[in-house]
Amino acid sequence: MATPVEKWVEEQARLAKPDRIWWCDGSEEEARKLMEIGMKKEKILDYPLFWELNQKTWPTAYYHRSHPTDVARTEQLTFVCHPKQDQAGPNNNWMAPAEAKEKLTKLTDGCMRGRTMYVLPYMMGHPDSPYAKSCVQLTDVSYVAVSMRIMTRMSKGVLDKIGNSETFVKGMHSVGDFDPNRRFIMHFPQESLVWSIGSGYGGNALLGKKCFSLRIASCLGQREGWLAEHMVVMGIEDPQGKITYITAAFPSACGKTNLAMLQSALPGYKVWTIGDDIAWLNVGPDGRLYAINPETGFFGVAPGTSMKTNPNMVHTLKAGKFYPTLFTNTGFDLDRMEPWWEGYDAPTPAKMVDWQGKPWTPGQEGKVAHANSRFTVSMYNAPTLSREFDNPKGVPISAILLGGKRTQLVPLVTEAFDWAHGVFLGARTGSETTAAAAHQVGVLRRDPMAMLPFCGYNMGDYFGHWLSIGQRLKHPPKIYGVNWFRTDEDGKFIWPGFGDNIRVIKWILDRVNGRIGAKETPLGLVPHTADLDVSGLSIPKDKMEKLSEVDRPLWQAEVQDIDKFLNSFGDHLPAEMRRQRDMLVKKLG
């Protein structure tokens, strides 16, 4: 008798009409076969899906070039299909479930003709974790199958774990014909279903990533009493050997991966990586907040990654331990058969093709690598991987950092007065946009907890859910706003960032452990200048003071923009958020 998974796969196959069905087992042998298919046989694009890179300098690494229209998340084509529009909120595009399924059914009918349907059984989270979820994704492209093996715990054992249960997360994906007008990423939270067609880009096609781990999981978390967050999870070991665990939320391409693998500029401090993108947060039996990273890989932005900015990531990319490592839409050195991108340490090669395969020479207009070019690599390659990474219980969180990219106005670090104030601090967070989403770069938009593109339900209710989690915590983490990106009058960054961010984290750890005081401002608590360890840096005193400056007139104008954003949630906005807003206005005078 067919299991629920088998019945669902058969049903989707009748619609998509693939020539064959391949049930993946997640083994390395299978991954090698899939790479061979992508290099030689699979005709999804007009060129191979994979090219083998120089195995001496980049062991187990391969190059992938996506369709030129398919290089980033397409937020305008991403929908959350709750039964009622107000459940989705103004933060999501909404379509009625019946209408969405009718549209998708027409687009999916026969979309896999001539192709293979790959069945990908995978776990988000360690299989022994009480917080893990069993999932099955279908796809018609080996790039997605191989990438999901890197990013998740894929194995045939997941099918045994699901057994005859109807409870598993479903993902239906096809690249279709790559036509942007026939491209949709649809989420059905009530059914734990993601249905994506027309895109092969990571955030649209690796359905365990943003689609499930955040959009669907945030809805599950609301129902089940936990949080799915766009956050780094990391441990900081101090000179005495004590490890403190924190999470940190930043919008895409704002340095989460660099932070998660930070090489400390302060002697005696080490960073241990648990995750660079997703955190699932649960209230533990002891009343503390615990975090797991449901993923097993990095899907990071290549441009700017170097031995200077993130040496540990460069070591990870060259480790060659877990097969394979993928580079997508970087430049390609034809002589050495190596990837190259702007900001990388190696000299600019003389003979390259750009991310679209066009000849490119140094000095010509335009970039050789797409601004959102990526690498996909296993976390097990990382020299900084925490020994707690596979702990089914997760790690206890002492501090939560909420940040964005603001060149003006926002202090380097601000401690919230309490949990509710921290939720408001997160709710008002704004960031200047980056290339990780398909829209204009450098525009300010509100991005609470870096979750605006990923919260799968009305964000007003999301703030309420954060408040309710705080009420259940016996020992709530302290919440901090951080901003590494403030600039001076010449437009230059005041704070050096990268490895020197450990100096801000050290201040946070000192605050968590009650070792130092802080200065109260209308926004929250900021450091006394003398308490920030800036030994070895040459930042003038006036600029250091500017990093904690609160410009009251400018903040009064900022509040008007915050009001506009928060008011968009209407009756769904918790009264506590309005109370926190009023307190801020009063303190600003």
C-alpha positions in Angstrom: 0.0 0.0 0.0 1.4 3.4 -1.0 2.5 5.8 1.8 1.2 9.4 1.9 4.5 10.6 0.5 4.3 8.1 -2.4 0.7 9.1 -3.1 1.6 12.8 -3.2 4.6 12.2 -5.5 2.4 10.2 -7.9 -0.2 12.9 -7.9 2.4 15.6 -8.8 3.9 13.4 -11.4 0.6 13.0 -13.2 0.4 16.8 -13.4 4.0 17.6 -14.3 4.5 14.5 -16.5 8.2 13.8 -16.1 9.9 11.1 -18.2 11.3 9.5 -15.1 11.2 9.8 -11.3 14.4 9.6 -9.2 14.1 9.0 -5.4 17.2 10.6 -3.9 19.1 9.0 -1.0 21.4 11.9 -0.2 24.6 9.9 -0.6 27.9 11.3 -2.0 27.8 8.6 -4.7 24.4 10.0 -5.8 25.7 13.5 -5.7 28.6 12.6 -8.0 26.1 11.1 -10.5 23.9 14.2 -10.4 26.9 16.4 -11.0 27.9 14.2 -14.0 24.3 14.6 -15.4 24.5 18.4 -14.9 27.8 18.6 -16.7 26.9 16.4 -19.7 23.3 15.4 -20.2 20.7 17.6 -18.5 19.4 20.0 -21.0 17.6 22.6 -18.9 19.5 25.6 -20.3 21.5 26.1 -23.5 24.7 25.3 -21.7 25.8 22.8 -19.0 24.5 23.2 -15.5 28.0 22.6 -14.1 31.6 23.1 -15.0 34.3 21.5 -13.0 36.7 24.0 -11.5 40.4 23.6 -10.9 40.5 20.7 -8.4 44.0 21.6 -7.1 43.1 25.1 -6.0 39.3 24.6 -5.5 38.8 20.9 -4.4 35.4 19.4 -5.0 34.2 22.8 -6.4 32.0 23.4 -9.5 30.7 26.4 -11.4 27.0 27.1 -12.2 25.5 29.8 -14.3 21.8 30.6 -13.9 19.4 31.9 -16.5 20.1 35.7 -16.9 16.6 36.7 -15.7 16.9 34.5 -12.6 19.5 36.0 -10.3 17.7 37.0 -7.1 14.6 36.5 -5.0 11.6 37.9 -6.8 9.6 39.4 -4.0 6.9 40.8 -6.4 6.2 37.2 -7.6 6.2 35.6 -4.1 2.8 35.1 -2.5 1.5 33.8 0.8 -1.9 32.2 0.3 -3.8 32.3 3.6 -7.6 31.9 3.4 -8.1 35.6 4.2 -6.0 38.5 3.0 -5.6 40.1 6.5 -3.9 36.9 7.7 -1.1 37.6 5.2 -0.9 41.3 6.1 0.5 44.2 4.2 4.0 42.7 4.4 3.1 39.9 2.0 1.6 39.6 -1.5 -1.6 37.6 -1.1 -3.6 35.5 -3.4 -6.6 33.3 -2.5 -5.6 29.7 -2.3 -8.1 28.4 -4.9 -7.0 31.1 -7.4 -3.3 30.4 -6.8 -3.7 26.7 -7.2 -5.7 27.1 -10.5 -2.9 29.4 -11.8 -0.1 27.1 -10.7 -1.9 23.9 -12.0 -2.0 25.4 -15.5 1.6 26.4 -15.4 2.7 23.1 -14.0 0.8 20.9 -16.4 3.4 19.0 -18.4 6.2 21.3 -17.2 8.6 18.3 -16.6 8.0 16.6 -19.9 11.4 15.3 -21.2 12.9 15.8 -17.7 13.5 13.9 -14.5 11.5 14.5 -11.4 13.9 14.3 -8.4 12.3 13.4 -5.1 14.3 15.0 -2.2 13.5 13.7 1.3 15.2 16.0 3.9 15.2 17.1 7.5 15.3 20.7 8.7 17.2 20.3 12.0 18.9 17.3 13.4 16.7 14.1 13.1 16.9 13.6 16.8 15.9 17.1 17.7 12.4 17.7 19.1 12.4 20.9 17.0 13.2 19.3 13.6 10.7 19.0 10.7 10.4 16.3 8.0 10.1 17.5 4.4 9.9 16.3 0.8 10.7 18.5 -2.2 10.2 17.7 -5.9 12.3 19.4 -8.6 13.3 18.9 -12.2 16.9 20.2 -12.1 20.0 18.5 -10.7 21.4 21.9 -9.5 18.5 22.1 -6.9 18.9 18.4 -5.9 22.7 18.8 -5.3 22.2 22.2 -3.5 19.5 20.7 -1.2 21.9 17.9 -0.3 24.4 20.6 0.8 21.9 22.8 2.6 19.8 20.1 4.4 20.0 16.7 6.0 18.8 14.7 3.0 18.5 11.0 3.3 16.1 8.1 2.6 15.9 7.7 6.3 13.6 10.7 6.3 11.0 8.6 4.4 11.1 6.0 7.2 10.7 8.8 9.8 7.6 10.1 8.0 6.2 6.6 7.4 2.5 6.6 7.1 2.1 10.1 8.6 0.4 12.8 6.6 2.5 15.4 8.5 5.4 16.4 6.3 6.3 19.7 4.6 5.7 19.5 0.8 7.6 21.4 -1.9 6.8 21.3 -5.6 9.4 23.0 -7.8 10.0 23.3 -11.5 12.2 25.8 -13.4 9.5 25.7 -16.2 10.7 27.8 -19.1 12.3 30.5 -16.9 9.8 33.1 -18.3 9.6 35.8 -15.6 5.9 36.3 -16.6 5.3 32.6 -15.7 7.3 32.7 -12.5 5.6 32.3 -9.1 6.6 31.3 -5.6 3.5 30.4 -3.7 3.2 29.4 0.0 0.2 27.7 1.5 0.8 27.8 5.3 -2.4 25.8 6.2 -1.1 22.9 4.2 2.7 23.3 4.9 3.1 23.5 1.1 5.4 25.5 -1.1 4.8 25.5 -4.9 7.4 27.3 -7.1 7.7 27.5 -10.8 9.8 29.4 -13.3 13.0 30.0 -11.2 16.1 28.1 -10.4 17.6 30.8 -8.0 18.4 29.6 -4.5 15.8 31.5 -2.5 13.1 30.6 -5.0 14.1 27.0 -5.7 15.8 25.6 -2.6 12.5 25.4 -0.9 13.9 24.3 2.5 15.6 27.7 2.7 13.6 30.9 2.9 10.3 29.4 1.7 10.0 26.7 4.4 12.5 27.6 7.1 11.1 31.1 7.4 7.8 31.8 5.6 6.0 28.4 6.3 8.0 27.8 9.6 7.1 31.3 11.0 3.4 30.3 10.6 4.1 26.9 12.2 5.9 28.7 15.0 3.0 31.1 15.6 0.6 28.0 16.0 3.0 25.9 18.0 4.7 28.6 20.2 8.2 29.1 18.7 10.0 31.6 16.4 11.5 31.0 13.0 14.0 33.8 12.4 16.4 35.2 9.8 19.3 35.0 12.2 22.9 34.0 12.7 23.5 31.6 15.6 27.0 31.8 17.1 29.1 31.1 20.2 31.7 33.5 21.5 34.5 32.0 23.6 36.2 34.5 26.0 39.8 34.3 27.2 38.7 32.3 30.2 37.1 29.6 27.9 33.5 30.5 28.6 31.2 30.3 25.6 28.2 32.5 25.3 25.6 32.0 22.6 23.9 34.8 20.7 21.7 35.3 17.6 21.8 38.2 15.2 19.4 39.3 12.5 20.5 41.3 9.5 18.9 41.7 6.0 20.5 39.6 3.2 23.9 40.8 2.0 24.5 42.9 5.2 27.2 40.7 6.6 25.5 37.8 8.5 27.9 35.2 7.1 30.9 37.4 7.9 29.7 37.8 11.5 28.9 34.1 11.9 32.5 33.2 11.0 34.2 36.3 12.4 37.9 36.1 13.0 38.3 38.1 16.2 40.5 41.2 16.3 40.8 40.8 20.1 43.3 38.3 21.5 41.7 35.5 23.4 38.2 35.7 21.8 37.0 33.0 19.4 33.8 32.7 17.4 32.1 29.3 16.9 29.6 29.0 14.1 26.2 27.3 14.4 24.4 29.1 11.6 24.7 32.1 9.3 21.1 32.6 8.1 18.2 30.8 9.9 17.5 30.3 13.6 14.5 28.4 15.1 14.0 29.6 18.6 12.1 27.6 21.2 11.4 28.1 24.9 13.3 25.3 26.7 12.2 23.3 29.7 14.3 25.6 31.9 12.6 28.7 30.6 15.5 29.9 28.6 15.5 30.6 24.8 17.2 27.8 22.7 18.3 28.1 19.1 18.9 25.5 16.4 20.1 26.1 12.9 17.8 23.9 10.7 20.2 24.1 7.8 23.6 22.4 7.1 25.1 24.7 4.5 26.1 28.3 3.6 24.4 30.0 0.7 26.5 33.1 0.8 27.2 36.2 -1.3 30.5 35.9 -3.1 31.4 39.6 -3.9 33.4 41.0 -1.1 34.3 37.7 0.4 38.1 37.6 0.9 40.9 36.7 3.3 40.5 40.2 4.7 36.7 40.2 5.2 36.1 36.5 6.0 39.2 34.3 6.0 37.3 31.5 7.6 34.8 31.4 4.7 37.7 31.3 2.2 39.1 28.3 4.2 35.7 26.7 4.1 35.3 27.1 0.4 38.7 25.5 -0.2 38.4 22.7 2.4 37.1 20.1 -0.1 35.7 17.8 2.7 32.0 17.6 1.9 31.1 17.1 -1.8 30.5 19.4 -3.7 31.0 23.1 -3.3 29.1 25.3 -5.9 29.7 28.8 -7.2 26.9 30.6 -9.0 27.2 33.6 -11.3 30.7 34.7 -10.3 33.3 35.5 -13.0 35.2 32.6 -14.5 38.9 32.6 -15.1 39.3 30.7 -18.4 43.0 30.0 -18.0 43.0 28.7 -14.5 39.4 27.3 -14.5 38.7 29.2 -11.3 35.9 31.4 -10.0 36.6 35.1 -9.4 34.6 38.0 -8.1 35.1 41.6 -7.1 36.7 41.9 -3.7 38.5 38.6 -3.9 42.2 38.6 -2.9 43.6 37.0 -6.0 44.9 39.3 -8.8 42.4 40.0 -11.5 42.8 37.4 -14.3 43.6 38.6 -17.7 41.1 36.3 -19.5 37.7 35.9 -18.1 34.0 35.5 -19.0 31.5 37.3 -16.9 28.5 35.8 -15.0 26.6 35.6 -18.3 29.4 33.9 -20.1 30.4 37.0 -22.1 34.1 37.9 -22.6 35.3 40.3 -20.0 38.6 42.1 -19.6 39.9 44.1 -16.6 38.9 47.7 -16.8 35.8 47.3 -18.9 32.5 48.7 -17.8 30.4 46.5 -15.5 31.2 43.8 -13.0 32.5 40.4 -13.9 30.5 38.8 -11.1 26.8 39.5 -10.5 26.3 41.5 -7.4 24.3 38.6 -5.9 26.5 35.8 -7.1 26.7 33.0 -4.6 28.5 30.1 -3.2 26.9 27.0 -1.7 29.1 25.0 0.7 28.6 22.6 3.6 28.9 23.9 7.1 30.9 20.7 7.9 33.8 22.3 5.9 34.0 25.2 8.2 37.0 25.5 10.6 34.8 27.5 13.0 32.0 24.9 13.2 30.7 24.7 16.8 30.9 21.4 18.5 27.2 22.1 19.5 26.1 22.3 15.9 24.5 18.8 16.0 23.1 19.1 19.5 19.5 18.2 19.1 18.5 20.5 22.1 20.1 23.6 20.5 22.1 26.2 22.5 20.8 28.7 25.1 20.7 32.3 23.9 22.0 35.1 26.1 21.6 38.0 23.6 19.8 38.9 20.4 21.3 41.4 18.0 19.0 43.2 15.5 20.6 45.2 12.8 20.5 46.7 9.3 22.5 49.0 7.1 22.1 52.7 8.1 24.7 55.2 7.1 23.3 57.8 9.4 21.2 58.2 12.5 21.4 54.7 14.1 24.0 54.2 16.9 26.7 51.5 16.7 25.0 49.5 19.5 21.9 50.1 21.7 20.6 47.9 24.5 16.8 47.6 24.8 15.4 48.5 28.3 13.5 45.2 28.4 12.0 42.5 26.2 9.0 44.6 25.1 11.2 47.5 24.2 13.5 45.1 22.3 10.5 44.0 20.2 9.8 47.6 19.4 13.5 48.2 18.7 13.3 45.4 16.2 9.9 46.6 14.8 11.3 50.0 13.9 14.5 48.7 12.4 15.2 50.0 8.9 17.9 49.1 6.3 19.2 50.4 3.1 18.5 47.8 0.5 21.1 45.4 -1.1 21.4 43.3 -4.3 20.0 40.2 -2.7 16.5 41.0 -3.8 15.3 42.2 -7.2 14.7 45.9 -6.5 16.6 49.2 -6.3 19.7 49.2 -4.2 20.3 51.8 -1.4 16.6 52.7 -0.6 15.6 52.8 3.0 12.9 50.3 4.0 11.6 49.1 7.3 12.8 45.5 7.9 11.8 44.3 11.4 14.1 41.6 12.7 15.3 41.4 9.0 12.0 39.4 8.4 10.0 41.7 6.2 10.4 39.5 3.1 10.1 36.2 5.1 7.4 36.5 7.7 4.7 34.2 6.5 1.8 36.0 8.2 0.6 39.5 9.2 3.6 41.2 10.8 1.4 43.0 13.3 0.5 39.5 14.7 4.2 38.6 14.5 5.1 41.4 16.9 2.4 40.1 19.2 3.9 36.6 19.0 7.3 37.9 20.0 5.7 39.6 23.0 4.0 36.3 24.0 7.3 34.4 23.7 8.9 36.9 26.1 6.1 36.3 28.6 7.0 32.6 28.7 10.7 33.2 29.3 12.1 33.0 32.8 15.5 34.3 31.7 14.9 36.3 28.5 18.0 37.3 26.4 18.9 40.9 26.3 18.1 42.6 22.9 20.4 44.9 21.1 20.2 47.1 18.0 23.5 47.2 16.1 24.7 49.2 13.1 28.2 48.7 11.7 27.6 51.0 8.7 27.5 54.6 10.0 29.5 57.0 7.9 31.2 60.3 8.4 30.8 63.6 6.5 33.1 62.2 3.8 30.9 59.1 3.3 33.5 56.8 4.9 32.6 54.1 7.4 33.5 55.2 10.9 33.6 51.7 12.4 36.0 49.3 10.8 33.6 46.3 10.9 34.5 42.7 10.1 36.8 41.2 12.8 36.6 44.4 14.8 32.9 43.8 15.4 34.1 41.5 18.2 34.7 44.7 20.2 30.9 45.5 20.2 30.1 41.9 21.0 32.6 42.0 23.9 30.7 45.0 25.3 27.4 43.1 24.9 28.9 40.1 26.8 30.1 42.4 29.5 26.5 43.8 29.8 24.9 40.4 29.8 27.2 39.4 32.6 26.7 42.6 34.6 30.3 43.7 34.4 29.8 47.3 33.1 27.3 50.1 33.1 25.7 52.0 30.2 24.5 55.4 29.3 20.7 56.0 28.9 19.4 57.7 25.8 15.9 58.0 24.4 16.6 55.0 22.1 18.0 52.7 24.8 21.3 52.1 26.6 24.6 52.8 24.8 28.2 52.3 25.8 30.3 54.8 27.8 33.0 55.5 25.2 35.7 54.2 27.7 33.9 50.8 27.9 34.4 50.0 24.2 37.7 48.2 23.7 39.3 50.1 20.8 42.9 49.2 21.6 44.9 49.2 18.4 42.3 51.3 16.4 42.8 54.9 15.4 39.3 56.3 15.5 39.3 60.0 16.7 37.3 60.6 19.9 34.8 62.9 18.2 34.0 60.1 15.7 33.7 57.5 18.5 31.2 59.8 20.2 29.3 60.2 16.9 28.8 56.4 16.8 26.6 56.7 19.9 25.0 60.1 19.1 21.3 60.5 19.2 20.2 63.4 17.0 16.8 64.3 18.5 15.4 66.4 15.6 16.4 63.8 13.1 14.9 61.1 15.2 11.6 63.0 15.5 11.4 62.9 11.7 12.4 59.2 11.8 9.4 58.5 14.1 7.0 59.9 11.5 8.3 57.3 9.1 8.1 54.6 11.7 4.5 55.6 12.4 3.7 55.2 8.7 5.1 51.7 8.7 3.5 50.5 12.0 0.1 52.0 11.2 0.0 49.9 8.0 -0.8 46.9 10.3 -4.0 48.5 11.7 -5.8 46.6 14.4 -3.2 43.7 14.2 -0.5 45.9 15.7 -0.3 45.2 19.5 -1.1 48.0 21.8 2.3 47.5 23.5 4.0 48.6 20.2 2.0 51.9 20.3 2.9 52.4 24.0 6.5 51.9 23.2 6.3 54.4 20.3 4.7 57.0 22.6 7.4 56.5 25.2 10.0 57.1 22.5 8.3 60.3 21.4 8.1 61.5 25.0 11.8 60.8 25.6 12.8 62.6 22.4 11.0 65.7 23.7 
